[in-house]
Amino acid sequence: MTPKTARRLHAHLARVVLKGDQCWSSCECGPSRSTPSPSNGSEWSGVGSTSISLRFGTVPAILDPGGVHEAVSARMWGRTLRCDKMFIRSNRSAPVANRRASNSDSIKVPLTRPPGAGVLAALEGAALIAGHLVATPLIGQKRLQWGTEGSEATAALPGDSLVAEPKWSYTLGVGIDAPPEDVWPWIAQIGQGRGGFYTYQTLENLAGCKVTNTTEILEEHQNPAVGNAVHLHPTTPPMRIEIAEPPHALVLFGEPADIGEEEAWGVSTWQFVVRDGSPDRSRFLTRGRYDYAPGWKSRLAFGRFPIEVISFVMSRKMMLEVKRLAERDA
């Protein structure tokens, strides 16, 4: 299996009876066979007999013959794989188990389009922005700390010193059932012309962003470095990477004027922080800090209204999509 194919396949769990040491499955798009590696029996890979390949990933010692365990089915972009038959065969002369899944046991994994694509998603994003604009007097302050726990909203984060005295800021948080190492790849590739923003793609493209949100890890964008440019829009000045500390911190800094110019009319940060949680869990935080000059142009570009509302709706969507993608592959 090529690395490109492997990246496009994502494991999903289904309960089956495992009573042998070879697992065979039959799917709509063709049969496939998976066999344990000769070393320890825990590395399972599949090779489709038609046009698909199934990667079962690493399954540790749960493969105890004779028990009921978590087995793995496959998911491929653009296809629906329905596993309607699965049976186990031993290396010995006679089979030791044969199980045909009922309709309720069948594994059906529908795959959706990229995050935020389509008219309905665009309408959802637009409606949320409109609703939050109206509700700002009631929920505006709570929105600045959405999803945070304990002192997360006020604790120091990498990149705070870039805008030491912001006129306004926000900190958002979400828990992810995956370790930081599984969350980081999705953050590392954020950007226009890169992996996208995992937000409302169609809505962003109506504004000319020319974004494509990916559902794959893009190897060519996995090494963000200090000084690299990250574009939010093809016609606006990019943000610059100021901190890159995988798998815990990526900080972007924006200043739409030449560095060192006294006339710089606004500065901002976009901070992504992934903290270790309980075993195999993470806390994903994003923070934005803004400062601006007194003029109307500066206030419009970096002031809280209406940027905060748009930023909240888009950031919340992004964080929930990163959570979904990281947990899917964990």
C-alpha positions as CSV (number, residue, x, y, z in Angstrom):
1,M,0.0,0.0,0.0
2,T,1.4,3.4,-0.9
3,P,1.6,6.2,1.7
4,K,-0.8,8.2,-0.4
5,T,-3.4,5.4,-0.3
6,A,-2.8,4.9,3.4
7,R,-3.5,8.5,4.2
8,R,-6.9,8.3,2.4
9,L,-8.0,5.4,4.6
10,H,-9.3,5.9,8.1
11,A,-10.1,3.2,10.6
12,H,-13.6,2.8,12.1
13,L,-14.5,0.2,14.8
14,A,-17.0,-2.5,14.6
15,R,-17.6,-5.4,17.0
16,V,-17.0,-8.9,15.6
17,V,-16.1,-12.3,17.0
18,L,-12.4,-13.0,16.5
19,K,-11.6,-16.7,17.0
20,G,-8.8,-17.2,14.5
21,D,-5.7,-15.5,13.2
22,Q,-6.8,-14.5,9.8
23,C,-9.7,-12.0,9.2
24,W,-11.5,-12.0,5.9
25,S,-14.1,-9.4,4.9
26,S,-16.3,-9.0,1.9
27,C,-17.4,-5.4,0.9
28,E,-19.6,-3.9,-1.8
29,C,-16.6,-2.8,-3.8
30,G,-14.8,-6.1,-3.7
31,P,-13.4,-8.6,-1.3
32,S,-10.3,-8.0,0.7
33,R,-8.1,-10.1,2.9
34,S,-6.1,-9.1,5.9
35,T,-3.5,-11.2,7.6
36,P,-1.4,-10.6,10.7
37,S,2.3,-9.8,10.4
38,P,4.6,-12.7,11.1
39,S,6.4,-10.8,13.9
40,N,3.7,-10.3,16.5
41,G,0.4,-10.6,14.8
42,S,-0.6,-7.0,15.6
43,E,0.1,-5.2,12.3
44,W,-2.8,-5.8,10.0
45,S,-2.9,-4.6,6.4
46,G,-5.3,-5.4,3.6
47,V,-5.0,-5.7,-0.2
48,G,-8.2,-5.4,-2.2
49,S,-8.7,-7.8,-5.0
50,T,-10.4,-5.1,-7.1
51,S,-9.7,-1.4,-7.1
52,I,-9.5,-0.7,-3.4
53,S,-7.0,-1.2,-0.6
54,L,-7.9,-1.6,3.1
55,R,-5.5,-0.6,5.8
56,F,-6.4,-2.0,9.2
57,G,-3.7,-0.1,11.2
58,T,-2.0,-1.4,14.3
59,V,-4.2,-3.4,16.6
60,P,-2.4,-4.3,19.8
61,A,-3.0,-7.3,22.0
62,I,-6.8,-7.1,21.8
63,L,-6.6,-9.8,19.1
64,D,-7.0,-12.6,21.6
65,P,-8.4,-15.7,19.8
66,G,-11.7,-16.8,21.2
67,G,-12.8,-13.4,22.5
68,V,-15.1,-10.6,21.3
69,H,-13.0,-7.6,20.4
70,E,-12.8,-4.4,18.4
71,A,-12.1,-5.1,14.8
72,V,-11.5,-2.6,12.1
73,S,-13.3,-1.7,8.9
74,A,-12.2,0.8,6.3
75,R,-13.2,4.2,5.0
76,M,-12.2,5.7,1.7
77,W,-12.8,9.2,0.4
78,G,-15.6,9.2,-2.2
79,R,-16.7,5.6,-1.5
80,T,-19.1,3.9,0.9
81,L,-17.7,0.6,2.1
82,R,-20.4,-1.8,3.5
83,C,-19.0,-4.9,5.1
84,D,-21.8,-7.3,4.9
85,K,-19.9,-10.5,5.6
86,M,-17.0,-11.2,7.9
87,F,-15.6,-14.5,9.0
88,I,-12.5,-15.7,10.6
89,R,-10.3,-18.6,9.4
90,S,-7.5,-20.3,11.2
91,N,-4.2,-21.3,9.8
92,R,-5.0,-24.9,10.8
93,S,-6.6,-27.3,8.5
94,A,-10.3,-26.5,9.4
95,P,-12.0,-23.2,10.0
96,V,-12.8,-22.5,13.7
97,A,-15.4,-19.8,13.3
98,N,-17.7,-18.4,10.7
99,R,-19.9,-15.4,11.3
100,R,-22.2,-13.6,8.9
101,A,-23.2,-10.2,10.0
102,S,-26.9,-9.3,10.2
103,N,-28.2,-6.1,8.8
104,S,-27.9,-4.4,12.1
105,D,-24.3,-5.5,12.4
106,S,-23.3,-4.3,8.9
107,I,-20.7,-1.6,8.7
108,K,-21.7,1.3,6.6
109,V,-19.5,4.3,6.6
110,P,-20.8,7.1,4.4
111,L,-18.3,9.7,3.5
112,T,-19.1,13.4,3.2
113,R,-17.7,16.2,1.1
114,P,-15.0,18.5,2.5
115,P,-15.9,20.4,5.6
116,G,-18.2,23.3,5.0
117,A,-18.7,22.7,1.3
118,G,-22.2,23.1,-0.3
119,V,-25.1,25.5,-0.2
120,L,-26.5,24.2,3.0
121,A,-23.2,24.6,4.8
122,A,-22.9,28.2,3.5
123,L,-26.4,29.0,4.7
124,E,-25.6,27.6,8.1
125,G,-22.5,29.7,8.4
126,A,-24.3,32.9,7.2
127,A,-27.2,32.3,9.6
128,L,-24.8,31.8,12.5
129,I,-23.0,35.0,11.7
130,A,-26.3,36.9,11.5
131,G,-27.6,35.4,14.7
132,H,-24.5,36.1,16.6
133,L,-24.4,39.7,15.4
134,V,-27.9,40.2,16.8
135,A,-27.2,38.4,20.0
136,T,-23.9,40.1,20.7
137,P,-25.3,42.4,23.5
138,L,-26.5,39.2,25.3
139,I,-23.7,36.7,24.7
140,G,-20.8,38.6,23.4
141,Q,-18.6,38.3,26.5
142,K,-19.3,34.6,27.0
143,R,-18.4,34.1,23.3
144,L,-14.9,35.4,24.0
145,Q,-14.2,32.3,26.2
146,W,-16.2,29.6,24.5
147,G,-15.3,26.1,25.5
148,T,-12.5,27.1,27.9
149,E,-12.0,25.4,31.2
150,G,-10.5,26.7,34.5
151,S,-7.9,29.4,33.9
152,E,-7.4,28.7,30.2
153,A,-9.0,31.9,29.1
154,T,-6.5,34.1,31.1
155,A,-3.5,31.8,31.2
156,A,-0.4,32.9,29.3
157,L,0.0,31.2,25.9
158,P,2.9,31.1,23.4
159,G,2.7,34.2,21.3
160,D,1.0,36.6,23.8
161,S,4.0,38.9,23.8
162,L,3.6,39.6,20.1
163,V,0.6,41.8,21.0
164,A,1.5,42.6,24.5
165,E,-1.5,45.0,25.2
166,P,-4.4,44.0,23.0
167,K,-7.4,46.2,22.8
168,W,-9.5,43.0,22.6
169,S,-8.8,39.2,22.5
170,Y,-10.6,35.9,22.7
171,T,-9.6,32.4,23.7
172,L,-11.6,29.3,22.6
173,G,-11.2,25.7,23.7
174,V,-12.3,22.2,22.9
175,G,-11.4,18.8,24.3
176,I,-10.2,16.1,21.8
177,D,-10.0,12.4,22.4
178,A,-6.6,12.1,20.7
179,P,-3.1,12.9,21.8
180,P,-1.4,16.1,20.6
181,E,0.6,14.1,18.0
182,D,-2.7,13.3,16.2
183,V,-4.0,16.8,16.5
184,W,-0.9,18.7,15.3
185,P,-0.9,17.5,11.6
186,W,-4.3,19.2,11.0
187,I,-3.0,22.5,12.5
188,A,0.3,22.4,10.7
189,Q,-1.3,22.5,7.3
190,I,-3.8,25.3,8.0
191,G,-3.9,28.1,5.4
192,Q,-5.2,29.2,2.0
193,G,-3.5,27.2,-0.7
194,R,-2.6,24.6,2.0
195,G,-5.1,22.4,3.9
196,G,-7.7,25.1,4.2
197,F,-9.3,26.2,7.4
198,Y,-11.9,23.4,8.0
199,T,-14.6,26.0,8.2
200,Y,-17.4,27.0,5.8
201,Q,-15.6,26.5,2.6
202,T,-18.4,27.6,0.2
203,L,-19.1,30.8,2.3
204,E,-15.4,31.7,2.3
205,N,-15.1,31.2,-1.4
206,L,-18.0,33.5,-2.0
207,A,-15.7,36.1,-0.4
208,G,-12.9,35.2,-2.8
209,C,-10.8,33.1,-0.5
210,K,-10.3,30.3,-3.0
211,V,-10.0,27.7,-0.2
212,T,-10.3,23.9,-0.4
213,N,-10.7,22.2,3.0
214,T,-8.9,18.9,3.0
215,T,-9.8,15.8,5.0
216,E,-6.3,14.3,4.5
217,I,-3.0,15.0,6.1
218,L,-0.8,16.7,3.4
219,E,2.8,15.7,3.9
220,E,4.0,18.7,1.9
221,H,2.6,21.1,4.5
222,Q,3.7,19.2,7.7
223,N,6.7,21.3,8.5
224,P,5.7,24.9,9.2
225,A,8.8,27.0,9.9
226,V,9.3,30.4,11.5
227,G,9.2,33.1,8.9
228,N,6.9,31.2,6.5
229,A,3.8,33.0,5.2
230,V,0.3,31.7,5.7
231,H,-2.3,33.3,3.5
232,L,-5.9,33.8,4.7
233,H,-7.0,35.3,1.3
234,P,-5.1,35.4,-2.0
235,T,-5.2,39.2,-2.2
236,T,-4.5,40.3,1.4
237,P,-1.1,40.4,3.2
238,P,-0.3,37.0,4.7
239,M,0.3,36.2,8.3
240,R,3.8,35.1,9.3
241,I,4.7,32.1,11.4
242,E,6.4,33.4,14.6
243,I,6.4,30.2,16.7
244,A,6.3,26.6,15.5
245,E,6.7,24.0,18.2
246,P,5.2,20.7,17.1
247,P,3.0,19.2,18.4
248,H,2.0,22.0,20.9
249,A,2.1,25.5,19.4
250,L,1.7,27.3,16.1
251,V,1.5,31.1,16.3
252,L,0.8,33.4,13.3
253,F,1.4,37.2,13.4
254,G,-0.3,39.7,11.2
255,E,0.8,43.2,10.4
256,P,-0.4,44.7,7.1
257,A,2.4,47.1,6.8
258,D,6.2,46.8,6.3
259,I,7.9,45.6,9.4
260,G,9.3,48.5,11.3
261,E,7.0,51.1,9.8
262,E,5.7,53.5,12.4
263,E,2.4,53.8,10.4
264,A,1.5,50.1,11.0
265,W,-2.2,50.4,11.4
266,G,-2.9,47.2,13.2
267,V,-1.5,44.0,14.5
268,S,-3.0,40.6,15.4
269,T,-2.1,37.1,16.4
270,W,-3.7,33.8,15.7
271,Q,-2.4,31.3,18.2
272,F,-3.0,27.5,18.1
273,V,-2.0,25.6,21.3
274,V,-2.5,21.9,21.9
275,R,-2.0,20.8,25.5
276,D,-1.7,17.3,26.9
277,G,-4.8,16.2,28.7
278,S,-5.5,12.9,30.4
279,P,-3.9,9.9,28.6
280,D,-4.6,10.0,24.9
281,R,-6.5,13.3,25.2
282,S,-5.7,16.9,24.3
283,R,-7.0,20.4,25.0
284,F,-7.0,22.4,21.8
285,L,-7.0,26.2,22.3
286,T,-7.1,29.1,19.8
287,R,-6.5,32.7,20.8
288,G,-6.6,36.0,18.9
289,R,-5.1,39.2,20.2
290,Y,-5.7,42.6,18.4
291,D,-4.4,46.1,18.6
292,Y,-5.2,49.0,16.3
293,A,-4.8,52.7,15.7
294,P,-7.6,55.3,16.3
295,G,-8.6,55.7,12.6
296,W,-11.7,54.1,11.1
297,K,-9.8,52.0,8.7
298,S,-7.7,50.4,11.5
299,R,-10.8,49.9,13.6
300,L,-12.7,48.2,10.7
301,A,-9.8,45.8,10.1
302,F,-8.8,45.0,13.6
303,G,-11.6,46.3,15.9
304,R,-13.9,43.8,17.6
305,F,-17.0,44.6,15.6
306,P,-17.7,42.8,13.3
307,I,-14.5,40.8,13.1
308,E,-15.1,39.0,16.4
309,V,-18.4,37.6,15.4
310,I,-17.1,36.3,12.1
311,S,-13.9,35.0,13.8
312,F,-16.0,33.1,16.4
313,V,-18.3,31.4,14.0
314,M,-15.4,30.3,11.8
315,S,-13.0,29.4,14.6
316,R,-15.6,27.3,16.4
317,K,-16.3,25.4,13.1
318,M,-12.6,24.9,12.6
319,M,-12.0,23.6,16.1
320,L,-14.9,21.1,15.9
321,E,-13.7,19.8,12.5
322,V,-10.1,19.4,13.8
323,K,-11.5,17.5,16.7
324,R,-13.5,15.3,14.4
325,L,-10.6,14.6,12.0
326,A,-8.1,13.9,14.8
327,E,-10.5,11.6,16.7
328,R,-11.3,9.8,13.4
329,D,-7.7,8.8,12.9
330,A,-6.7,8.3,16.5
